[in-house]
Amino acid sequence: MAFGVFIHRTDSIYDDIPSEQYQFPKQYLSRAQQCEGDWIVYLEPSKVKLSKGYFAIAKVQEIIVDPRRNDMYLAIIEPGTYLDFGDPVPFRDESSIVETGLLNDQGKMSGRAQSAVRTVSTADFSRIVDLGLVDEDHILPRTDRSASDGFHEQPISFEHLSSRDRVTRLTNRVVRDRNFRKNVLRSYGERCAITGLRLINGGGRAEVEAAHIRPVEYGGPDIISNGVALSGTAHWMFDRGLIGLADDLSIIVSRHSNDTEAIQKMINEDGHLIAPLRASERPRAEFVSWHREHCFKS
């Protein structure tokens, strides 16, 4: 087994869903197979406008032949392992590139940089993960779980940890929640997607929370397209099915609410969810429909 880097772009011609599967041609099969059962980092190439660089990690569960195209293969991602970095890591910093294994003996970029699937050294993998999943949390509000729930965000020490122990520690529930919130709040501009309000408290933090559309306990992943930024009140109503979303992301109010008129007044004038600009970050249809069918009180 080996750590790896998989290159992905949102406008890819391949059938990629980074949190679920990664499609690739046969030329990369042997390299992908080395990563089977191990962790990979996703990289958006620098030539993509507003590239995120190294933006997520995931664990490859298995490599299979694509059942719809026998000339292609799929790296199946182990459920629950995909995690967006709270701080995407640029391919290049001020002095050099982060993935130093791409440099040749003369310190120049080697041809490996063009490989969409490649293995990566333990040192480079650890460096990317450490940069992407930092502990600093300057834009986040208080957690939507109380201290009594047992989620105390204590600093994690990486000293003397092996790379695999580091991944295990970094992908626990506390860290996953922190990175999920950070990404969702950033995508939504720290603004409640239902009311349209962007409120900042006295400490300079946004009074908005990151809600899962399909909850984690019901198989919902920690990805931006399964999240929405909501004020505390809107979050409470969304989780209890008093507010839901239609397929066109228009906001619907349950007739079981004891004050539908008051709820309607809370909704922004357009009547639709104020969604992120990037198509890949907007709520995915399957999560929206799941919430409407299983949570919303019609």
Buried (B, 14 or more C-beta within 10 A) or exposed (E): EBBBBBBBBEEBEBEBBBBBBBBBBEEBBEBBBBBBBBBBBBBBBEEBEEBBBBBBBBBBBEBEEBEEEEEBBBBBBBEBBBBBBBBBBBBEEEEEBBBEBBBEEEEEEEEBBEBBBBBBBEEBBBBBBEBBBBEEBEBBBEBBEEEEEEBEBEEBEBEEBEBBEBBEBBBEEBBBBBBBBBBBBBBBBBBBBBBBEBBEEEEEBBBBBBBBBBBBEEEBBBBBBBBBBBBBBBBBBBBBBBBBBBEEBEBBBBEEBEEEEEBEEBBBEEEBBBBBEEEBBBBBEEBBBBBBEEBBEE
